Amino acid sequence: MLWACINLPHLAMDGILRRHPVTGPLVLVDGPANARTIVAANEPAHAAGLHVGQRLSAAQALLSQFEAMAYERESADRWHRFLAAVAYRYSSEVSLLPHAIVLEVSRSMGLFGPWPRLEAMLRADFTALGFRHRLAAAPTPHAAQVLATVADGQAVQGADALRRALQGVPLAASGLPAAAIAALPGMGIRRLGQLLALPRDGLRRRFGAELPAALERLTGERPPGLESYRPPDVFDLRIELLHEVENRSALVFPLRRMVDDLAAYLAGRDGGVQRFLLRLEHREGRCTDVPVGLLAPERDGVLLFEFARGRLEHVVLPASVLALRLLARELPAFVPAGRDLFDERPAHALPLGQLHERLRARLGERAVYRLSGTTDPRPERAQAVAEGDHGHDEPSPRPTWLLTHPVPLRGPPPRILAGPERLETGWWDGAEACRDYYVVETSLGQWAWAFCPPGEQDGWMLQGWFA
């Protein structure tokens, strides 16, 4: 087996920075109000001398101008689970470890290629989402976590190679029980290799069963004992804005980030979304809901963003917006559209369904519609706007583009391609019509649907055009 570990040393800070880009010093603080302590700091804060574990009061004495935000454990946990759902795209065995995600990839390499290629794909996904990370691979998940902590990019396979890789790891980075890490240096044990060489019975007598069990999980002598992670069937993401927003254009950037997260989540599930809700939160608990519905499941981030932005552009904000929430409760299976090997369509041509959704998002729900047939045989009354999105799609000998009223067909006599089709109807309502219809080709090469009086081929009247 081969386990990959994605170590996330700056999970909480990256979760903040991807929503609220900050260029100056920023720290996250936790603890009682009178003893706030720094638990995370960005690069400008580190450069200014602020560090993890420092009291907030000491940091304020050292640096007068910096931004401090409360550390939210629930928010960090949500990002942790979200990234596990992204990693689920590459393996069905995904587990959560403190500040890390592990996934079994030996079977995945048959689909995604050898480890260097799979590693590059994982890095690309996490970098695009804005989360800094360290990657390593090893025969056990706990060993992969240890290697990712001490050095980015390591990949070892086999028990002998694993023991060699663990030889020089400091005990502080081993992930072993804290009591043992504190006591072992007093015995002259400072490296993991020294500890692995000691008899397990002696360790068990001195430290109990917890330390030998941790070593056996590290080397693969004992099952890892991890709980498998499964992505939930609902996507729910909420972003609080830094200030009240009164202009729709200011919502585009957070909307793009939320939709990209939705697309990454869907890729991890190998699914799509057909309906989701964008909720704009105002003061006093008021909300404005913007539903986004598609003709078929999609998961392309660019398309989903364009559809959502198109719906948002038609919304009149009743009040300033404090937060955005994206909720998708229905996540059906996604089947990519197939294309022939020698498909002659242009590279950027859109399928009809996507074009339909793009036009509806830009022009409005009623601006794009389908036509359905009626029971009236007269061409000018034979079509009506279809209810819903289920119009008549079967091929027809009549053109889709029918004129409201027939007009004379100018120019030289057309060439008859098919016909005649005689229509004699309308006697019941005083609008009687008796005509012979033909499919004709005009002198300009256009295909038209035209008619003449019965038994004649003169005085052509144009009724419609073929595409």
C-alpha positions in Angstrom: 0.0 0.0 0.0 1.0 3.6 -0.5 -0.5 6.4 1.5 -0.2 10.1 0.6 -0.4 12.7 3.3 -1.3 16.4 2.7 -0.1 18.3 5.6 -1.8 21.7 6.2 0.3 23.7 8.5 -1.5 27.0 7.9 -5.1 25.7 7.6 -6.8 28.3 9.8 -4.8 31.3 8.3 -5.3 30.2 4.7 -9.0 29.8 5.4 -9.1 33.5 6.4 -6.8 34.8 3.7 -8.7 33.2 0.8 -11.8 35.0 1.9 -10.3 38.3 3.1 -7.0 39.0 1.4 -4.7 41.0 3.8 -1.4 42.4 2.8 -0.3 43.7 6.2 0.5 41.8 9.5 -2.3 39.5 10.6 -2.5 37.2 13.5 -5.1 34.8 14.8 -5.6 34.8 18.6 -7.3 32.4 21.0 -7.7 32.0 24.8 -9.3 34.0 27.6 -10.0 37.7 27.0 -7.3 38.7 29.5 -4.7 36.3 28.1 -5.0 36.2 24.4 -2.3 34.2 22.6 -1.2 34.1 19.0 -2.0 30.7 17.4 -1.2 31.7 13.7 0.5 34.6 12.0 1.0 35.5 8.3 4.3 36.3 6.7 4.3 40.1 7.3 3.6 39.4 11.0 6.5 36.9 11.2 8.8 39.4 9.5 7.8 42.0 12.2 8.7 39.6 15.0 5.3 38.2 16.0 5.2 34.4 16.5 2.9 31.6 17.6 2.6 31.3 21.3 3.2 35.0 21.9 0.8 36.9 24.2 -1.3 39.4 22.4 -0.2 42.1 24.8 3.5 41.4 24.1 2.8 41.6 20.4 1.0 44.9 20.8 4.0 46.3 22.7 6.3 45.1 19.9 4.2 46.2 16.9 1.7 49.0 17.1 -0.1 48.4 13.8 -1.4 44.9 13.0 -4.7 43.1 12.5 -5.8 40.5 15.0 -8.8 38.1 14.4 -10.3 35.5 16.6 -9.3 31.9 15.8 -12.4 29.9 14.9 -12.0 26.2 15.4 -15.3 25.4 13.8 -14.3 27.3 10.6 -10.9 25.5 10.5 -12.7 22.2 10.9 -15.1 23.0 8.0 -12.1 23.8 5.7 -10.5 20.6 6.9 -13.5 18.5 5.8 -13.9 20.5 2.6 -10.3 19.7 1.6 -10.9 16.0 2.4 -13.9 16.1 0.0 -11.6 17.5 -2.6 -9.0 14.8 -2.0 -11.8 12.2 -2.2 -11.6 12.7 -6.0 -8.3 10.7 -6.0 -9.1 7.9 -3.6 -12.1 6.2 -1.9 -10.0 5.8 1.3 -9.6 9.2 2.9 -9.1 10.0 6.5 -8.6 13.1 8.7 -5.6 13.5 10.9 -4.7 16.6 13.0 -3.8 19.4 10.4 -3.5 16.7 7.7 -5.4 14.5 5.2 -4.2 11.0 4.3 -5.4 8.9 1.4 -4.5 5.5 0.1 -3.3 6.0 -3.5 -1.7 2.6 -4.6 -4.9 1.7 -6.5 -5.5 5.3 -7.7 -2.2 5.3 -9.6 -3.7 2.9 -12.1 -6.1 5.7 -13.1 -4.1 8.8 -12.5 -0.6 7.6 -13.4 2.5 7.1 -11.3 3.1 9.0 -8.0 4.9 12.0 -9.5 2.0 12.8 -11.7 -0.6 12.2 -9.0 1.5 14.3 -6.6 1.4 17.2 -9.2 -2.3 16.9 -9.6 -2.9 17.1 -5.8 -0.6 20.1 -5.5 -2.3 21.9 -8.3 -5.8 21.4 -6.8 -4.7 22.6 -3.3 -2.7 25.5 -4.7 -5.6 26.6 -6.8 -7.9 26.6 -3.7 -5.4 28.8 -1.8 -4.1 26.4 0.8 -0.4 25.9 1.5 0.6 22.3 2.0 3.3 19.8 2.3 3.1 16.4 0.6 4.7 13.0 1.3 4.0 9.3 0.5 4.8 6.2 2.6 3.5 2.7 3.2 1.5 3.7 6.2 -0.6 6.9 6.8 1.1 7.8 10.1 4.5 7.5 8.5 3.4 9.7 5.6 2.2 12.3 8.1 5.6 12.3 9.9 7.5 12.6 6.6 5.3 15.4 5.4 6.0 17.3 8.6 9.8 17.1 8.4 10.4 17.4 4.6 8.1 18.3 1.7 8.0 15.9 -1.3 9.4 12.7 0.2 8.1 9.4 -1.2 9.2 6.0 0.1 8.0 2.5 -0.7 8.7 -0.7 1.2 9.4 -1.4 4.9 13.2 -1.1 4.6 13.1 2.2 2.8 10.6 3.5 5.4 12.8 2.6 8.4 15.7 4.4 6.7 13.6 7.5 6.1 12.4 7.5 9.8 15.9 7.1 11.3 16.8 10.8 11.6 13.3 12.2 12.4 13.3 14.2 15.7 11.0 12.9 18.4 9.2 16.2 18.5 8.0 15.6 14.9 7.1 12.0 15.3 3.5 12.4 16.5 4.1 10.0 19.4 2.4 10.4 22.8 3.4 13.7 24.4 4.4 12.0 27.7 6.9 9.8 26.0 8.4 12.6 23.9 9.0 14.6 27.1 10.6 11.7 29.0 12.7 10.0 26.3 15.4 12.8 25.9 16.3 12.2 29.5 17.2 8.7 28.5 19.4 9.9 25.6 16.7 9.1 23.0 16.3 12.1 20.6 15.7 10.5 17.2 13.0 8.1 16.0 15.6 5.6 14.7 17.0 5.2 18.3 13.5 4.6 19.6 12.7 2.0 16.9 15.8 0.0 17.9 14.7 -0.4 21.5 12.9 -3.6 22.7 9.1 -3.1 22.7 8.7 -5.0 25.9 10.9 -2.5 27.8 9.0 0.4 26.3 5.7 -1.2 27.3 6.8 -1.6 30.9 8.0 1.9 31.2 5.5 3.9 29.1 2.5 1.5 28.9 0.9 0.1 25.8 0.2 3.4 24.0 3.8 4.1 22.8 4.5 0.6 21.4 1.1 0.7 19.6 1.9 4.1 18.1 5.3 2.8 16.8 3.6 -0.3 15.3 1.0 1.9 13.5 3.9 4.0 12.3 5.8 1.0 10.8 2.8 -0.9 9.6 2.9 -3.8 12.1 -0.5 -2.8 13.3 -3.5 -1.5 11.3 -3.8 2.3 11.2 -7.2 2.3 12.9 -8.4 5.4 11.0 -12.0 6.3 10.4 -12.8 6.7 6.7 -14.2 10.1 5.5 -17.2 10.3 3.2 -18.2 13.7 1.7 -21.7 14.8 2.8 -24.6 14.9 0.3 -25.1 18.6 0.8 -22.8 21.5 0.0 -23.3 24.5 2.3 -20.8 27.3 2.3 -21.2 30.7 4.0 -18.9 33.8 3.7 -19.1 36.8 5.9 -18.1 40.0 4.1 -15.6 42.4 5.6 -18.1 45.3 5.2 -21.6 45.9 4.2 -22.0 45.7 0.4 -24.6 47.8 -1.4 -23.5 47.2 -5.0 -23.9 43.8 -6.8 -20.6 44.1 -8.5 -18.8 43.9 -5.1 -20.3 40.4 -4.7 -18.7 39.0 -7.8 -15.3 38.1 -6.2 -16.7 36.2 -3.2 -19.3 34.5 -5.5 -16.5 33.3 -7.8 -14.6 31.9 -4.9 -17.7 30.1 -3.6 -18.6 28.6 -7.0 -15.0 27.4 -7.5 -15.2 25.7 -4.1 -18.5 24.1 -5.2 -16.8 22.9 -8.5 -13.9 21.4 -6.5 -16.3 19.6 -4.2 -18.3 18.2 -7.1 -15.1 16.9 -8.7 -14.2 15.1 -5.5 -17.6 13.4 -5.4 -17.5 12.8 -9.2 -21.0 14.4 -9.3 -22.7 17.5 -10.6 -25.3 20.0 -9.5 -28.6 21.0 -11.2 -30.1 23.4 -8.7 -28.5 25.5 -6.0 -29.4 28.5 -3.9 -27.4 31.7 -3.5 -28.6 33.5 -0.3 -27.8 37.2 0.4 -28.0 37.9 4.1 -29.0 41.4 5.3 -29.5 42.9 8.8 -32.2 41.7 11.2 -32.2 38.2 9.7 -33.6 39.2 6.3 -32.4 37.3 3.3 -32.7 37.6 -0.5 -32.7 34.2 -2.2 -31.3 33.8 -5.7 -32.2 30.3 -7.1 -30.0 28.9 -9.9 -31.5 26.1 -11.9 -29.9 24.2 -14.8 -31.3 22.0 -17.5 -28.9 19.2 -16.7 -26.2 18.6 -14.0 -23.0 20.5 -14.4 -19.8 20.8 -12.5 -17.6 23.2 -14.6 -16.7 26.1 -12.3 -16.6 28.6 -15.2 -20.1 27.7 -16.4 -21.6 27.6 -12.9 -20.2 31.0 -12.1 -21.5 32.5 -15.3 -25.0 31.1 -14.6 -25.0 32.3 -11.0 -23.6 35.7 -11.9 -26.3 36.1 -14.6 -29.0 35.4 -12.1 -27.4 37.8 -9.6 -27.4 40.6 -12.2 -31.2 40.6 -12.3 -31.5 41.0 -8.5 -32.4 44.4 -7.0 -30.8 44.5 -3.5 -33.4 45.6 -0.9 -30.6 46.3 1.6 -26.9 46.0 2.1 -25.4 42.5 2.1 -23.6 41.2 5.2 -22.9 37.6 4.1 -23.2 35.2 1.2 -24.3 31.6 1.5 -24.3 28.9 -1.2 -26.5 25.9 -0.6 -26.8 22.9 -2.9 -29.0 20.1 -1.5 -29.4 18.1 -4.7 -26.1 16.7 -6.1 -27.0 14.2 -8.8 -24.6 12.0 -10.8 -22.7 13.8 -13.6 -22.2 12.2 -17.0 -19.9 14.2 -19.3 -21.2 14.8 -22.7 -19.7 12.5 -25.3 -18.1 13.7 -28.5 -17.1 11.8 -31.6 -13.5 11.2 -32.3 -13.7 13.3 -35.5 -16.1 15.9 -34.2 -16.1 18.9 -36.6 -17.5 21.4 -34.2 -15.2 24.3 -33.3 -13.1 23.8 -30.1 -15.0 26.4 -28.1 -18.5 25.5 -29.3 -21.1 25.1 -26.5 -23.5 22.2 -26.3 -27.1 23.4 -26.8 -28.0 22.9 -23.2 -25.2 25.1 -21.9 -26.0 27.7 -24.5 -29.6 27.7 -23.4 -28.6 28.2 -19.7 -26.1 31.0 -20.6 -28.8 32.9 -22.5 -31.4 32.4 -19.8 -28.9 33.7 -17.2 -28.1 36.8 -19.2 -31.4 37.6 -20.7 -33.9 36.3 -18.2 -36.0 33.2 -17.6 -38.7 34.1 -20.3 -36.3 35.4 -22.9 -35.4 31.9 -24.2 -38.1 29.3 -24.6 -39.1 26.2 -26.6 -41.9 25.9 -29.1 -44.6 23.2 -29.0 -47.2 22.2 -31.5 -50.9 23.0 -31.3 -53.9 21.2 -32.6 -54.6 23.9 -35.3 -53.1 22.8 -38.6 -52.8 26.4 -40.0 -49.0 27.2 -39.9 -49.5 30.7 -38.4 -51.3 29.0 -35.5 -49.5 25.7 -35.3 -46.9 26.7 -32.7 -47.1 28.1 -29.2 -44.6 28.7 -26.4 -44.0 25.4 -24.5 -44.7 25.3 -20.8 -41.5 24.5 -19.0 -38.4 23.2 -20.8 -40.0 20.2 -22.5 -40.9 21.5 -26.0 -41.2 19.5 -29.2 -37.7 18.4 -30.3 -38.5 15.8 -32.9 -37.6 16.7 -36.5 -40.4 18.2 -38.6 -40.9 18.8 -42.3 -42.0 22.3 -41.4 -39.5 25.0 -40.5 -39.0 26.2 -37.0 -38.9 29.8 -38.1 -42.5 30.6 -39.1 -43.4 34.1 -40.0 -46.3 35.8 -38.2 -48.0 36.5 -41.5 -47.2 35.1 -45.0 -45.4 37.6 -47.2 -44.8 37.5 -51.0 -41.6 35.6 -52.1 -39.7 38.0 -54.3 -37.2 37.2 -57.0 -37.0 34.5 -59.6 -39.3 31.5 -59.3 -37.9 29.1 -56.7 -36.8 25.5 -57.3 -39.3 23.0 -55.8 -37.6 20.5 -53.5 -40.7 18.7 -52.0 -44.4 19.0 -52.1 -47.2 19.8 -52.5 -48.7 19.5 -49.0 -52.3 20.6 -49.2 -53.9 22.4 -46.2 -57.6 23.1 -46.4 -58.9 24.2 -43.0 -60.3 27.0 -40.9 -63.8 26.7 -42.2 -65.2 26.6 -38.6 -64.0 30.1 -37.5 -64.4 32.2 -40.7 -60.6 32.1 -41.5 -60.8 29.4 -44.1 -57.5 28.6 -45.9 -56.8 26.4 -48.9 -53.2 26.2 -49.9 -50.5 24.0 -51.5 -47.3 24.1 -49.5 -43.8 23.3 -50.9 -40.3 23.1 -49.7 -38.4 25.4 -52.1 -34.9 26.7 -52.7 -34.6 30.4 -53.6 -32.2 31.9 -56.1 -29.9 32.7 -53.2 -29.7 29.1 -52.0 -32.0 29.5 -49.0 -34.5 26.8 -48.1 -38.0 28.1 -47.6 -41.5 26.9 -46.9 -43.9 28.6 -49.3 -47.4 28.1 -50.7 -49.5 28.8 -53.8 -53.2 28.6 -54.5 -54.3 25.0 -55.1 -53.2 23.6 -58.4 -51.0 26.6 -59.3 -47.2 27.3 -59.0 -47.3 31.0 -59.2 -47.9 33.9 -56.8 -45.6 32.4 -54.2 -46.2 33.4 -50.5 -43.4 32.8 -48.0 -44.5 31.1 -44.7 -41.1 30.3 -43.1 -37.4 29.5 -43.3 -35.4 26.3 -42.7 -32.2 26.6 -40.7 
